[in-house]
């Protein structure tokens, strides 16, 4: 069994996304994943660093992976991300766990903002030798290739069920590298995913791996 700790805000807890990651472990690998979530609305990694339960959970929880999600709307920039995530990553390394950087997405009315997020998370993952879950990059690819797919909640910031499923798939793939369910699977079909959208998700994730 894999133990995974998620640290973030509403982009983590919306639609109970960590449970979707556990669902993928069961369906795709036949394995159980125990997921725990420390997530509060609108909070950044800086806020989490100051909470006693954050350090306790990282150092004493016996987790295999710690997924870190920074506040995005607004995004404080690459320097703030590196500083805030870097402090938590030091605890993750001390605990002998593996850090996973969960790249979120630009707002619906600001698609150009994805470039800043992608660059900041990619550079930090390389610098820290952390796993990268490029959910925002996958969202951008789906928006471009399958604009009819609705990834956003009505506020244009949070995820629809399909958007959260893509985030979960990105995290699952970053951790395992395993194949994802087919479009006909309930994981996708029950959340509004179709053949075209799921094909783009898979091509983006596995293509990024090759690149």
BELSUL-V176531 format. One record per backbone hydrogen bond with DSSP energy under -1.0 kcal/mol. CO is the residue of the C=O (numbers start at 1). NH is the residue of the N-H. E is the energy in kcal/mol with one decimal. If there is no record, write none. Layout:
<<CO	NH	E> <CO	NH	E>>
This chain:
<<2	34	-2.9> <3	64	-2.5> <3	65	-1.9> <4	36	-2.4> <5	67	-3.4> <6	38	-3.3> <7	69	-2.5> <8	40	-1.5> <9	12	-2.1> <9	13	-1.9> <10	14	-2.3> <13	16	-2.4> <16	19	-1.0> <17	21	-1.5> <18	22	-1.9> <19	23	-2.0> <20	24	-2.1> <21	25	-1.9> <22	26	-2.0> <23	27	-2.8> <24	28	-2.8> <25	29	-1.5> <25	31	-2.0> <32	2	-1.6> <34	4	-2.9> <36	6	-3.1> <38	8	-2.2> <40	43	-1.7> <44	48	-1.7> <45	49	-2.1> <46	50	-1.0> <48	51	-1.5> <51	54	-1.4> <51	55	-1.0> <52	56	-2.1> <53	57	-2.5> <54	58	-2.4> <55	59	-2.7> <56	60	-2.6> <57	61	-1.8> <64	98	-2.2> <65	5	-2.6> <66	100	-2.7> <67	7	-3.0> <68	102	-2.6> <77	81	-2.1> <78	82	-2.7> <79	83	-2.4> <80	84	-2.8> <81	85	-2.8> <82	86	-1.7> <83	87	-1.4> <84	88	-1.2> <85	89	-2.8> <86	90	-1.5> <88	92	-2.2> <89	93	-2.8> <90	94	-2.0> <91	95	-1.9> <92	97	-2.4> <93	96	-1.8> <98	66	-2.2> <99	131	-2.2> <100	68	-3.1> <101	133	-3.0> <103	136	-1.5> <107	110	-1.9> <110	113	-1.9> <111	114	-1.7> <112	115	-1.1> <113	117	-1.4> <114	118	-3.2> <115	119	-2.4> <116	120	-2.4> <117	121	-2.5> <118	122	-2.4> <119	123	-2.3> <120	124	-1.9> <121	125	-2.4> <122	126	-2.0> <123	127	-2.4> <124	128	-2.8> <125	130	-1.9> <131	101	-3.2> <133	103	-2.1> <133	135	-2.0> <134	138	-2.1> <135	139	-2.8> <136	140	-2.2> <137	141	-1.8> <138	142	-2.5> <139	143	-2.9> <140	144	-1.9> <141	145	-2.6> <142	146	-2.7> <146	149	-2.3> <151	160	-2.8> <153	156	-2.1> <156	108	-2.7> <158	153	-2.6> <160	164	-2.5> <161	165	-2.0> <162	166	-2.1> <163	167	-1.9> <164	168	-2.8> <165	169	-2.5> <166	170	-2.2> <167	171	-2.1> <168	172	-2.9> <169	173	-2.6> <170	174	-2.0> <171	175	-2.0> <172	176	-2.6> <173	177	-1.9> <182	185	-1.7> <185	188	-1.2> <185	189	-2.8> <186	190	-1.8> <188	191	-2.1> <188	193	-2.4> <189	192	-1.0> <194	198	-2.6> <195	199	-2.1> <196	200	-1.8> <197	201	-2.2> <198	202	-2.4> <199	203	-2.5> <200	204	-2.6> <201	205	-2.4> <202	206	-2.7> <203	207	-2.0> <204	208	-2.2> <205	209	-1.5> <206	210	-1.7> <207	211	-2.3>>
